[in-house]
């Protein structure tokens, strides 16, 4: 059975990638303050997308392959 990928979740992933792109686009942004702020502002979303949303997009076989690599 194919996982149901909700458009809202795709937009959430895109928004996170956009934030990552903004941080890493210019080397002048590479300060501890910017990295700390990025983490504080984005980690809850990263956590939820990683452990709940994107994980559930994977098949059971893909999930098992990932778990075997750990």
Residue pairs with C-beta under 8 A, 6 or more apart in sequence:
3 56
3 57
3 58
3 59
5 57
9 49
9 53
12 45
12 49
12 53
13 49
13 53
13 54
16 42
16 45
16 46
16 49
19 38
19 41
19 42
22 29
23 29
23 34
23 35
23 38
24 30
55 63
58 66
